[in-house]
Amino acid sequence: MAAGALRRHGDDAPKVILIVAGTRPECIKLAPVVQALENHPELSIVLVNSGQHLQAVHDSLAEFGLRADLELASLPKLPHLAASHQHLRVELRDAILRCQPDVVLVQGDTLTAYSGARAAHDTGHALAHVEAGLRTDTVLEPFPEEWFRRRIARYAQIHFAPSRSAVDNLIGEGIDDRTVHHVGNTGIDSLRKILEDPERTPAHGRRVGNTVLVTLHRRANYDGNAAIVCDALIDLAQARPELRVLFPVHPNPRISAMIRRRLGAHAAFDLVDPMAYRDFVDSAARAALIISDSGGIQEEAPHLGTPLLVPRCNTERPECLTTGFVRLVCVDRGAIVHAALDLLDAPRRPAVPLDVHAPFGAGNAAAMIVSVLETTLLERGHA
């Protein structure tokens, strides 16, 4: 389907955008888009909770004053990733057929995003992909995220790229450059809103120098790698007894049980439930160091002025490395400890400003996405 050949529901009817979220990070990055579209006179939204992480999505949307229009059944425990994908694909296909949107919009590289992309393709509906074009140097690392985002690009008709390298990646893969839009990352929109909240007490200058904030959630790190990271954290705490490690534990039992078993007995570790986004941002801004395999935190840390150690051998966000705040380290116990100590001892540098030179935009990605949707759905629809 060509970029302009989108469904119509009558010339005067609002154009319908079905937005799919299934994880907490998707909510953080989709909330600015939903909020920008909420009161649009000619664009109507249907916000769908896919059920992948049903309660987490419900709670995360509530943080932004949002609620899903359609909540699908919670994803059941299934034996493997392919079965989970097939379940979500069927459920989302049914939702799309009921709503008959003009475009389906997915975000990122999650199981929900890939399943939503396949469901849109199954039903002949146009697909828009937020955070399109991120790539590492191999399709199998990190798995399955890298494979998902490469496949989603093949189904999408509208690609919202968060960075210049993402634009280049898409065009290099043969995507029509007329369908690729460099808008920045909507996660920066959410971050900027918090940082500019007049009721928020700035964290800069009140940094807790002995706190290390840790998250670990990627499927590639579920098994042996997660254990190596945990052992490295124990070594780090022993090397620096003054450190406190704040660790919001991912709810997936496959990783949470191992983390709690390995770290729960150590006095230096505060193992907590996943934090509200605003609380997490404040904790990250005050931390002496962040250790995380998250992509979103790679985008946020430079603007918080906090160094970040990423236990991965590659990243789909190379721009973060050039800021001087983000460092990659392959998952090796000694290497992680050495790199963490090095970052803890390094002098502080000013946070990266949220301006037009920022690697993932100045925090106006949602407005740019809405502008493209207006052009695609309204101007072409009336042509």
Disulfide bonds with the S-S distance in Angstrom:
Cys313-Cys330 1.99
